[in-house]
Amino acid sequence: MKISRFDEKKIKGAIIFCLKFACFSIPIHVVKWLGINLWFLQYPITSVLAMLLPIFGIHFEVFHTLSPESLGEIPAIYVKELNYSFAIDNSCTGYISILALCGLVISTPSNEWRRKLKFLSLSIPLLYGINVVRIFITILILTQIGVKYVDVVHSILWREFLLSIVVVLWVIYLRNARVSV
């Protein structure tokens, strides 16, 4: 079977896209291997939660605990109604989703760097904010249904929801940039 010149170009483009995208997984592994504590992303989340929880009548205490990821001190929130604590570790910051979105946008075949950077400058704070809301909604739902469902609620709102948001944002970028992949 002979591959046409057009198909060769598409295959080469797909390989280059995948290699560029894979490069954005390197910081994730560096953070995990070196045990880097992303405190500069953790503490703003904790502060926003500390402002939102009392509005909904949720009683809580902020304290510090050791992160199993970085072995550093991280913020945590003890929710009195649940008798349960939520540690705000690296995984809670959304940094993996942010790197995935950056990888998708930057790996997309286009030389319009200004458009890419403008999109990322708007979408990264949006994605970070959505992540904070995700954590808040997780706590709200659990105060209603109980902590025995923490793994299910957290998994659905973390993996599926945040991944969906990343894909939707990338599709928005593709449509606005008029790029086909």
Contacts in CASP RR format, 6 or more apart in sequence:
PFRMAT RR
TARGET T0000
AUTHOR 0000-0000-0000
METHOD contacts of the structure
MODEL  1
MKISRFDEKKIKGAIIFCLKFACFSIPIHVVKWLGINLWFLQYPITSVLA
MLLPIFGIHFEVFHTLSPESLGEIPAIYVKELNYSFAIDNSCTGYISILA
LCGLVISTPSNEWRRKLKFLSLSIPLLYGINVVRIFITILILTQIGVKYV
DVVHSILWREFLLSIVVVLWVIYLRNARVSV
3 11 0 8 1.000
13 109 0 8 1.000
16 109 0 8 1.000
17 107 0 8 1.000
17 108 0 8 1.000
17 109 0 8 1.000
17 181 0 8 1.000
18 107 0 8 1.000
20 103 0 8 1.000
20 106 0 8 1.000
20 107 0 8 1.000
21 103 0 8 1.000
21 104 0 8 1.000
21 107 0 8 1.000
23 103 0 8 1.000
24 99 0 8 1.000
24 100 0 8 1.000
24 102 0 8 1.000
24 103 0 8 1.000
24 106 0 8 1.000
24 107 0 8 1.000
25 99 0 8 1.000
27 99 0 8 1.000
28 95 0 8 1.000
28 96 0 8 1.000
28 99 0 8 1.000
30 36 0 8 1.000
31 38 0 8 1.000
31 90 0 8 1.000
31 95 0 8 1.000
32 69 0 8 1.000
32 90 0 8 1.000
35 69 0 8 1.000
35 70 0 8 1.000
35 71 0 8 1.000
36 70 0 8 1.000
36 90 0 8 1.000
37 67 0 8 1.000
37 69 0 8 1.000
37 70 0 8 1.000
37 72 0 8 1.000
37 73 0 8 1.000
37 74 0 8 1.000
37 90 0 8 1.000
38 70 0 8 1.000
38 90 0 8 1.000
38 93 0 8 1.000
38 95 0 8 1.000
39 74 0 8 1.000
41 90 0 8 1.000
41 93 0 8 1.000
41 94 0 8 1.000
41 95 0 8 1.000
41 128 0 8 1.000
42 74 0 8 1.000
42 75 0 8 1.000
42 88 0 8 1.000
42 89 0 8 1.000
42 90 0 8 1.000
42 92 0 8 1.000
42 93 0 8 1.000
43 75 0 8 1.000
44 132 0 8 1.000
45 75 0 8 1.000
45 88 0 8 1.000
45 92 0 8 1.000
45 93 0 8 1.000
45 131 0 8 1.000
45 132 0 8 1.000
45 135 0 8 1.000
46 62 0 8 1.000
46 75 0 8 1.000
46 77 0 8 1.000
46 88 0 8 1.000
48 132 0 8 1.000
48 136 0 8 1.000
49 60 0 8 1.000
49 77 0 8 1.000
49 88 0 8 1.000
49 132 0 8 1.000
49 135 0 8 1.000
49 136 0 8 1.000
49 139 0 8 1.000
50 60 0 8 1.000
50 62 0 8 1.000
50 77 0 8 1.000
52 136 0 8 1.000
53 59 0 8 1.000
53 60 0 8 1.000
53 77 0 8 1.000
53 79 0 8 1.000
53 136 0 8 1.000
53 139 0 8 1.000
54 60 0 8 1.000
56 140 0 8 1.000
58 79 0 8 1.000
58 81 0 8 1.000
58 139 0 8 1.000
58 140 0 8 1.000
58 143 0 8 1.000
59 79 0 8 1.000
59 80 0 8 1.000
59 81 0 8 1.000
60 77 0 8 1.000
60 78 0 8 1.000
60 79 0 8 1.000
60 80 0 8 1.000
61 77 0 8 1.000
61 78 0 8 1.000
61 80 0 8 1.000
62 75 0 8 1.000
62 76 0 8 1.000
62 77 0 8 1.000
62 78 0 8 1.000
63 75 0 8 1.000
63 76 0 8 1.000
63 78 0 8 1.000
63 85 0 8 1.000
64 73 0 8 1.000
64 74 0 8 1.000
64 75 0 8 1.000
64 76 0 8 1.000
65 73 0 8 1.000
65 74 0 8 1.000
65 76 0 8 1.000
65 85 0 8 1.000
65 87 0 8 1.000
66 72 0 8 1.000
66 73 0 8 1.000
66 74 0 8 1.000
67 73 0 8 1.000
67 74 0 8 1.000
67 87 0 8 1.000
67 89 0 8 1.000
67 90 0 8 1.000
68 89 0 8 1.000
69 89 0 8 1.000
69 90 0 8 1.000
69 91 0 8 1.000
70 89 0 8 1.000
70 90 0 8 1.000
74 87 0 8 1.000
74 88 0 8 1.000
74 89 0 8 1.000
75 87 0 8 1.000
75 88 0 8 1.000
76 85 0 8 1.000
76 86 0 8 1.000
76 87 0 8 1.000
76 88 0 8 1.000
77 85 0 8 1.000
77 86 0 8 1.000
77 88 0 8 1.000
77 139 0 8 1.000
78 84 0 8 1.000
78 85 0 8 1.000
79 85 0 8 1.000
79 86 0 8 1.000
79 139 0 8 1.000
79 142 0 8 1.000
79 143 0 8 1.000
81 143 0 8 1.000
82 142 0 8 1.000
82 143 0 8 1.000
82 146 0 8 1.000
82 147 0 8 1.000
83 147 0 8 1.000
84 142 0 8 1.000
84 147 0 8 1.000
84 150 0 8 1.000
86 135 0 8 1.000
86 138 0 8 1.000
86 139 0 8 1.000
88 135 0 8 1.000
92 131 0 8 1.000
92 135 0 8 1.000
93 128 0 8 1.000
93 131 0 8 1.000
94 127 0 8 1.000
94 128 0 8 1.000
94 131 0 8 1.000
94 162 0 8 1.000
97 127 0 8 1.000
97 131 0 8 1.000
97 162 0 8 1.000
97 163 0 8 1.000
97 165 0 8 1.000
97 166 0 8 1.000
98 124 0 8 1.000
98 127 0 8 1.000
98 128 0 8 1.000
100 166 0 8 1.000
101 120 0 8 1.000
101 123 0 8 1.000
101 124 0 8 1.000
101 127 0 8 1.000
101 166 0 8 1.000
101 169 0 8 1.000
101 170 0 8 1.000
102 120 0 8 1.000
102 124 0 8 1.000
104 166 0 8 1.000
104 170 0 8 1.000
104 173 0 8 1.000
105 116 0 8 1.000
105 119 0 8 1.000
105 120 0 8 1.000
105 123 0 8 1.000
105 170 0 8 1.000
105 173 0 8 1.000
106 116 0 8 1.000
106 120 0 8 1.000
108 116 0 8 1.000
108 170 0 8 1.000
108 173 0 8 1.000
108 174 0 8 1.000
108 177 0 8 1.000
108 179 0 8 1.000
108 181 0 8 1.000
109 179 0 8 1.000
109 181 0 8 1.000
110 116 0 8 1.000
110 177 0 8 1.000
110 179 0 8 1.000
112 177 0 8 1.000
115 176 0 8 1.000
115 177 0 8 1.000
116 173 0 8 1.000
116 177 0 8 1.000
119 173 0 8 1.000
119 176 0 8 1.000
119 177 0 8 1.000
123 169 0 8 1.000
123 173 0 8 1.000
126 169 0 8 1.000
127 165 0 8 1.000
127 166 0 8 1.000
127 169 0 8 1.000
130 162 0 8 1.000
130 165 0 8 1.000
131 162 0 8 1.000
134 157 0 8 1.000
134 158 0 8 1.000
134 161 0 8 1.000
134 162 0 8 1.000
137 157 0 8 1.000
138 153 0 8 1.000
138 154 0 8 1.000
138 157 0 8 1.000
141 153 0 8 1.000
142 149 0 8 1.000
142 150 0 8 1.000
142 153 0 8 1.000
145 153 0 8 1.000
173 179 0 8 1.000
174 180 0 8 1.000
174 181 0 8 1.000
END
